[in-house]
Amino acid sequence: MEILIGLARPDYERLLHKVPSQSVLYDLLRRFADRDRWASEKPFSMCVVFECNRDEALTLLEAAKQHRPQALPEIEYGIKLADEKFCR
């Protein structure tokens, strides 16, 4: 199941700089940078949107609990939407 998560750019940047570069989560966050070519214009430049699987989303959630609690509602929302879609 693919999960779509949107983060405010400061939340994304904070997580990217706090997560160890050897972790799977770091790879997930860096994958976004490869798709960020369109994000130079507002409002897109204000947020980061990426796809991940459930395990990656849960790992992101745990990292946010430790490094960026402000991002928790957005991550939880993405997981919740995917769960609701999957359960229908």
N, CA, C and O atoms as a GROMACS GRO file, in nm:
protein
  352
    1MET      N    1   0.085  -0.117   0.000
    1MET     CA    2   0.000   0.000   0.000
    1MET      C    3   0.090   0.124   0.000
    1MET      O    4   0.178   0.137   0.084
    2GLU      N    5   0.066   0.213  -0.094
    2GLU     CA    6   0.141   0.338  -0.100
    2GLU      C    7   0.073   0.444  -0.016
    2GLU      O    8  -0.050   0.457  -0.016
    3ILE      N    9   0.153   0.520   0.055
    3ILE     CA   10   0.103   0.626   0.141
    3ILE      C   11   0.161   0.757   0.090
    3ILE      O   12   0.280   0.768   0.062
    4LEU      N   13   0.076   0.856   0.079
    4LEU     CA   14   0.116   0.988   0.036
    4LEU      C   15   0.127   1.076   0.160
    4LEU      O   16   0.031   1.092   0.234
    5ILE      N   17   0.245   1.135   0.181
    5ILE     CA   18   0.267   1.219   0.298
    5ILE      C   19   0.315   1.355   0.252
    5ILE      O   20   0.405   1.367   0.168
    6GLY      N   21   0.255   1.457   0.309
    6GLY     CA   22   0.298   1.593   0.281
    6GLY      C   23   0.354   1.655   0.409
    6GLY      O   24   0.293   1.646   0.515
    7LEU      N   25   0.470   1.716   0.397
    7LEU     CA   26   0.533   1.781   0.511
    7LEU      C   27   0.566   1.926   0.475
    7LEU      O   28   0.599   1.957   0.361
    8ALA      N   29   0.555   2.012   0.573
    8ALA     CA   30   0.604   2.148   0.554
    8ALA      C   31   0.754   2.139   0.527
    8ALA      O   32   0.823   2.056   0.586
    9ARG      N   33   0.804   2.223   0.441
    9ARG     CA   34   0.945   2.216   0.404
    9ARG      C   35   1.038   2.225   0.527
    9ARG      O   36   1.137   2.152   0.530
   10PRO      N   37   1.012   2.311   0.627
   10PRO     CA   38   1.101   2.311   0.744
   10PRO      C   39   1.101   2.178   0.820
   10PRO      O   40   1.204   2.137   0.873
   11ASP      N   41   0.986   2.111   0.825
   11ASP     CA   42   0.979   1.981   0.891
   11ASP      C   43   1.063   1.878   0.815
   11ASP      O   44   1.137   1.800   0.874
   12TYR      N   45   1.048   1.880   0.683
   12TYR     CA   46   1.126   1.790   0.599
   12TYR      C   47   1.276   1.814   0.617
   12TYR      O   48   1.353   1.720   0.637
   13GLU      N   49   1.316   1.939   0.610
   13GLU     CA   50   1.458   1.973   0.623
   13GLU      C   51   1.514   1.930   0.759
   13GLU      O   52   1.625   1.877   0.768
   14ARG      N   53   1.437   1.952   0.862
   14ARG     CA   54   1.481   1.916   0.998
   14ARG      C   55   1.501   1.764   1.008
   14ARG      O   56   1.602   1.718   1.060
   15LEU      N   57   1.404   1.688   0.958
   15LEU     CA   58   1.416   1.542   0.963
   15LEU      C   59   1.535   1.495   0.880
   15LEU      O   60   1.610   1.408   0.923
   16LEU      N   61   1.552   1.552   0.762
   16LEU     CA   62   1.661   1.511   0.675
   16LEU      C   63   1.797   1.533   0.743
   16LEU      O   64   1.888   1.452   0.728
   17HIS      N   65   1.809   1.641   0.817
   17HIS     CA   66   1.937   1.671   0.882
   17HIS      C   67   1.956   1.598   1.015
   17HIS      O   68   2.069   1.588   1.064
   18LYS      N   69   1.850   1.546   1.074
   18LYS     CA   70   1.860   1.476   1.202
   18LYS      C   71   1.873   1.324   1.187
   18LYS      O   72   1.926   1.258   1.276
   19VAL      N   73   1.824   1.271   1.077
   19VAL     CA   74   1.825   1.126   1.056
   19VAL      C   75   1.964   1.083   1.009
   19VAL      O   76   2.021   1.148   0.921
   20PRO      N   77   2.019   0.975   1.065
   20PRO     CA   78   2.150   0.929   1.021
   20PRO      C   79   2.151   0.893   0.872
   20PRO      O   80   2.056   0.834   0.821
   21SER      N   81   2.257   0.929   0.805
   21SER     CA   82   2.264   0.907   0.661
   21SER      C   83   2.268   0.759   0.623
   21SER      O   84   2.248   0.725   0.507
   22GLN      N   85   2.294   0.670   0.719
   22GLN     CA   86   2.297   0.526   0.691
   22GLN      C   87   2.158   0.462   0.704
   22GLN      O   88   2.142   0.343   0.674
   23SER      N   89   2.059   0.538   0.747
   23SER     CA   90   1.928   0.478   0.773
   23SER      C   91   1.841   0.469   0.648
   23SER      O   92   1.860   0.543   0.552
   24VAL      N   93   1.748   0.378   0.652
   24VAL     CA   94   1.651   0.362   0.544
   24VAL      C   95   1.568   0.489   0.530
   24VAL      O   96   1.533   0.529   0.418
   25LEU      N   97   1.537   0.551   0.641
   25LEU     CA   98   1.457   0.674   0.639
   25LEU      C   99   1.529   0.785   0.564
   25LEU      O  100   1.466   0.862   0.491
   26TYR      N  101   1.659   0.794   0.581
   26TYR     CA  102   1.736   0.896   0.509
   26TYR      C  103   1.722   0.875   0.359
   26TYR      O  104   1.705   0.970   0.283
   27ASP      N  105   1.730   0.750   0.316
   27ASP     CA  106   1.712   0.719   0.174
   27ASP      C  107   1.574   0.761   0.125
   27ASP      O  108   1.561   0.815   0.015
   28LEU      N  109   1.473   0.736   0.206
   28LEU     CA  110   1.337   0.777   0.170
   28LEU      C  111   1.330   0.928   0.154
   28LEU      O  112   1.276   0.978   0.055
   29LEU      N  113   1.383   1.001   0.249
   29LEU     CA  114   1.379   1.147   0.243
   29LEU      C  115   1.461   1.200   0.125
   29LEU      O  116   1.420   1.298   0.062
   30ARG      N  117   1.572   1.139   0.095
   30ARG     CA  118   1.654   1.182  -0.019
   30ARG      C  119   1.588   1.150  -0.152
   30ARG      O  120   1.608   1.222  -0.250
   31ARG      N  121   1.509   1.044  -0.157
   31ARG     CA  122   1.437   1.012  -0.281
   31ARG      C  123   1.352   1.130  -0.324
   31ARG      O  124   1.336   1.156  -0.443
   32PHE      N  125   1.297   1.201  -0.226
   32PHE     CA  126   1.214   1.315  -0.260
   32PHE      C  127   1.294   1.418  -0.337
   32PHE      O  128   1.242   1.477  -0.432
   33ALA      N  129   1.418   1.441  -0.299
   33ALA     CA  130   1.498   1.545  -0.364
   33ALA      C  131   1.510   1.522  -0.514
   33ALA      O  132   1.523   1.617  -0.590
   34ASP      N  133   1.505   1.397  -0.556
   34ASP     CA  134   1.512   1.366  -0.698
   34ASP      C  135   1.385   1.407  -0.772
   34ASP      O  136   1.387   1.423  -0.894
   35ARG      N  137   1.277   1.424  -0.700
   35ARG     CA  138   1.148   1.460  -0.762
   35ARG      C  139   1.112   1.605  -0.738
   35ARG      O  140   1.001   1.647  -0.773
   36ASP      N  141   1.199   1.682  -0.680
   36ASP     CA  142   1.167   1.816  -0.633
   36ASP      C  143   1.186   1.924  -0.739
   36ASP      O  144   1.183   2.043  -0.705
   37ARG      N  145   1.204   1.889  -0.863
   37ARG     CA  146   1.231   1.987  -0.967
   37ARG      C  147   1.118   2.088  -0.985
   37ARG      O  148   1.144   2.203  -1.020
   38TRP      N  149   0.995   2.047  -0.963
   38TRP     CA  150   0.879   2.133  -0.985
   38TRP      C  151   0.849   2.223  -0.867
   38TRP      O  152   0.759   2.307  -0.876
   39ALA      N  153   0.919   2.209  -0.759
   39ALA     CA  154   0.880   2.274  -0.634
   39ALA      C  155   0.943   2.412  -0.615
   39ALA      O  156   0.956   2.457  -0.501
   40SER      N  157   0.980   2.479  -0.720
   40SER     CA  158   1.041   2.610  -0.703
   40SER      C  159   0.938   2.722  -0.697
   40SER      O  160   0.971   2.835  -0.662
   41GLU      N  161   0.813   2.692  -0.729
   41GLU     CA  162   0.710   2.795  -0.728
   41GLU      C  163   0.614   2.773  -0.612
   41GLU      O  164   0.584   2.660  -0.575
   42LYS      N  165   0.567   2.883  -0.554
   42LYS     CA  166   0.467   2.874  -0.448
   42LYS      C  167   0.335   2.831  -0.508
   42LYS      O  168   0.308   2.869  -0.622
   43PRO      N  169   0.251   2.756  -0.442
   43PRO     CA  170   0.265   2.708  -0.305
   43PRO      C  171   0.347   2.580  -0.292
   43PRO      O  172   0.372   2.534  -0.181
   44PHE      N  173   0.389   2.523  -0.404
   44PHE     CA  174   0.460   2.395  -0.398
   44PHE      C  175   0.592   2.406  -0.322
   44PHE      O  176   0.634   2.308  -0.259
   45SER      N  177   0.656   2.520  -0.326
   45SER     CA  178   0.784   2.534  -0.258
   45SER      C  179   0.769   2.534  -0.106
   45SER      O  180   0.868   2.525  -0.033
   46MET      N  181   0.646   2.544  -0.059
   46MET     CA  182   0.622   2.548   0.085
   46MET      C  183   0.609   2.410   0.148
   46MET      O  184   0.611   2.396   0.270
   47CYS      N  185   0.596   2.307   0.065
   47CYS     CA  186   0.576   2.173   0.120
   47CYS      C  187   0.651   2.069   0.040
   47CYS      O  188   0.700   2.094  -0.070
   48VAL      N  189   0.658   1.952   0.098
   48VAL     CA  190   0.723   1.836   0.038
   48VAL      C  191   0.622   1.723   0.040
   48VAL      O  192   0.567   1.691   0.146
   49VAL      N  193   0.597   1.664  -0.074
   49VAL     CA  194   0.502   1.553  -0.083
   49VAL      C  195   0.575   1.434  -0.143
   49VAL      O  196   0.641   1.447  -0.247
   50PHE      N  197   0.564   1.319  -0.079
   50PHE     CA  198   0.629   1.201  -0.133
   50PHE      C  199   0.547   1.077  -0.100
   50PHE      O  200   0.462   1.077  -0.012
   51GLU      N  201   0.576   0.971  -0.175
   51GLU     CA  202   0.510   0.842  -0.154
   51GLU      C  203   0.604   0.749  -0.080
   51GLU      O  204   0.726   0.752  -0.098
   52CYS      N  205   0.545   0.666   0.003
   52CYS     CA  206   0.623   0.566   0.074
   52CYS      C  207   0.532   0.448   0.106
   52CYS      O  208   0.410   0.457   0.090
   53ASN      N  209   0.591   0.340   0.152
   53ASN     CA  210   0.509   0.227   0.195
   53ASN      C  211   0.480   0.241   0.344
   53ASN      O  212   0.528   0.334   0.408
   54ARG      N  213   0.401   0.150   0.397
   54ARG     CA  214   0.358   0.160   0.537
   54ARG      C  215   0.477   0.153   0.634
   54ARG      O  216   0.483   0.230   0.730
   55ASP      N  217   0.569   0.062   0.610
   55ASP     CA  218   0.685   0.051   0.699
   55ASP      C  219   0.766   0.181   0.700
   55ASP      O  220   0.810   0.226   0.805
   56GLU      N  221   0.785   0.239   0.583
   56GLU     CA  222   0.858   0.365   0.575
   56GLU      C  223   0.783   0.477   0.647
   56GLU      O  224   0.844   0.559   0.715
   57ALA      N  225   0.651   0.479   0.631
   57ALA     CA  226   0.570   0.582   0.698
   57ALA      C  227   0.579   0.568   0.850
   57ALA      O  228   0.587   0.668   0.921
   58LEU      N  229   0.577   0.446   0.899
   58LEU     CA  230   0.587   0.424   1.043
   58LEU      C  231   0.726   0.461   1.095
   58LEU      O  232   0.740   0.512   1.206
   59THR      N  233   0.828   0.435   1.016
   59THR     CA  234   0.964   0.476   1.053
   59THR      C  235   0.973   0.628   1.056
   59THR      O  236   1.034   0.685   1.146
   60LEU      N  237   0.913   0.692   0.958
   60LEU     CA  238   0.910   0.838   0.954
   60LEU      C  239   0.836   0.893   1.076
   60LEU      O  240   0.878   0.993   1.135
   61LEU      N  241   0.728   0.829   1.112
   61LEU     CA  242   0.650   0.870   1.230
   61LEU      C  243   0.736   0.864   1.357
   61LEU      O  244   0.735   0.957   1.438
   62GLU      N  245   0.810   0.756   1.373
   62GLU     CA  246   0.896   0.741   1.491
   62GLU      C  247   1.007   0.847   1.492
   62GLU      O  248   1.039   0.903   1.597
   63ALA      N  249   1.064   0.874   1.376
   63ALA     CA  250   1.169   0.976   1.369
   63ALA      C  251   1.113   1.114   1.402
   63ALA      O  252   1.178   1.194   1.469
   64ALA      N  253   0.993   1.141   1.355
   64ALA     CA  254   0.930   1.270   1.382
   64ALA      C  255   0.900   1.285   1.532
   64ALA      O  256   0.912   1.395   1.586
   65LYS      N  257   0.863   1.177   1.597
   65LYS     CA  258   0.838   1.183   1.742
   65LYS      C  259   0.963   1.231   1.815
   65LYS      O  260   0.955   1.305   1.913
   66GLN      N  261   1.077   1.188   1.766
   66GLN     CA  262   1.202   1.222   1.832
   66GLN      C  263   1.258   1.357   1.787
   66GLN      O  264   1.309   1.434   1.869
   67HIS      N  265   1.250   1.386   1.657
   67HIS     CA  266   1.320   1.502   1.603
   67HIS      C  267   1.232   1.619   1.559
   67HIS      O  268   1.278   1.732   1.553
   68ARG      N  269   1.106   1.592   1.528
   68ARG     CA  270   1.020   1.699   1.475
   68ARG      C  271   0.874   1.670   1.505
   68ARG      O  272   0.797   1.638   1.414
   69PRO      N  273   0.833   1.682   1.632
   69PRO     CA  274   0.694   1.651   1.670
   69PRO      C  275   0.590   1.734   1.594
   69PRO      O  276   0.476   1.691   1.581
   70GLN      N  277   0.629   1.850   1.545
   70GLN     CA  278   0.535   1.933   1.469
   70GLN      C  279   0.487   1.862   1.342
   70GLN      O  280   0.381   1.894   1.290
   71ALA      N  281   0.564   1.767   1.293
   71ALA     CA  282   0.529   1.696   1.170
   71ALA      C  283   0.435   1.578   1.194
   71ALA      O  284   0.384   1.520   1.098
   72LEU      N  285   0.413   1.541   1.318
   72LEU     CA  286   0.332   1.422   1.348
   72LEU      C  287   0.192   1.426   1.287
   72LEU      O  288   0.149   1.326   1.229
   73PRO      N  289   0.118   1.537   1.297
   73PRO     CA  290  -0.018   1.536   1.242
   73PRO      C  291  -0.022   1.506   1.092
   73PRO      O  292  -0.112   1.436   1.045
   74GLU      N  293   0.073   1.559   1.016
   74GLU     CA  294   0.074   1.535   0.872
   74GLU      C  295   0.105   1.390   0.839
   74GLU      O  296   0.044   1.331   0.750
   75ILE      N  297   0.199   1.333   0.911
   75ILE     CA  298   0.235   1.193   0.887
   75ILE      C  299   0.120   1.102   0.928
   75ILE      O  300   0.084   1.010   0.854
   76GLU      N  301   0.063   1.127   1.043
   76GLU     CA  302  -0.051   1.047   1.090
   76GLU      C  303  -0.169   1.059   0.993
   76GLU      O  304  -0.239   0.961   0.970
   77TYR      N  305  -0.191   1.176   0.938
   77TYR     CA  306  -0.299   1.197   0.843
   77TYR      C  307  -0.277   1.113   0.716
   77TYR      O  308  -0.371   1.050   0.667
   78GLY      N  309  -0.155   1.112   0.665
   78GLY     CA  310  -0.126   1.031   0.547
   78GLY      C  311  -0.150   0.882   0.573
   78GLY      O  312  -0.205   0.812   0.488
   79ILE      N  313  -0.107   0.835   0.689
   79ILE     CA  314  -0.128   0.695   0.724
   79ILE      C  315  -0.277   0.665   0.739
   79ILE      O  316  -0.325   0.562   0.692
   80LYS      N  317  -0.348   0.755   0.804
   80LYS     CA  318  -0.492   0.735   0.826
   80LYS      C  319  -0.567   0.729   0.693
   80LYS      O  320  -0.654   0.643   0.674
   81LEU      N  321  -0.535   0.819   0.601
   81LEU     CA  322  -0.602   0.818   0.471
   81LEU      C  323  -0.577   0.688   0.396
   81LEU      O  324  -0.668   0.632   0.335
   82ALA      N  325  -0.453   0.640   0.400
   82ALA     CA  326  -0.420   0.515   0.333
   82ALA      C  327  -0.494   0.398   0.398
   82ALA      O  328  -0.542   0.309   0.328
   83ASP      N  329  -0.503   0.398   0.531
   83ASP     CA  330  -0.574   0.291   0.601
   83ASP      C  331  -0.721   0.291   0.563
   83ASP      O  332  -0.779   0.185   0.539
   84GLU      N  333  -0.782   0.410   0.558
   84GLU     CA  334  -0.924   0.420   0.523
   84GLU      C  335  -0.947   0.373   0.380
   84GLU      O  336  -1.045   0.303   0.352
   85LYS      N  337  -0.860   0.410   0.291
   85LYS     CA  338  -0.873   0.370   0.150
   85LYS      C  339  -0.856   0.219   0.136
   85LYS      O  340  -0.928   0.154   0.059
   86PHE      N  341  -0.761   0.163   0.210
   86PHE     CA  342  -0.734   0.020   0.204
   86PHE      C  343  -0.850  -0.063   0.261
   86PHE      O  344  -0.877  -0.173   0.214
   87CYS      N  345  -0.916  -0.008   0.364
   87CYS     CA  346  -1.024  -0.082   0.433
   87CYS      C  347  -1.156  -0.078   0.358
   87CYS      O  348  -1.247  -0.153   0.392
   88ARG      N  349  -1.168   0.004   0.260
   88ARG     CA  350  -1.297   0.015   0.187
   88ARG      C  351  -1.319  -0.099   0.093
   88ARG      O  352  -1.422  -0.104   0.025
   0.00000   0.00000   0.00000
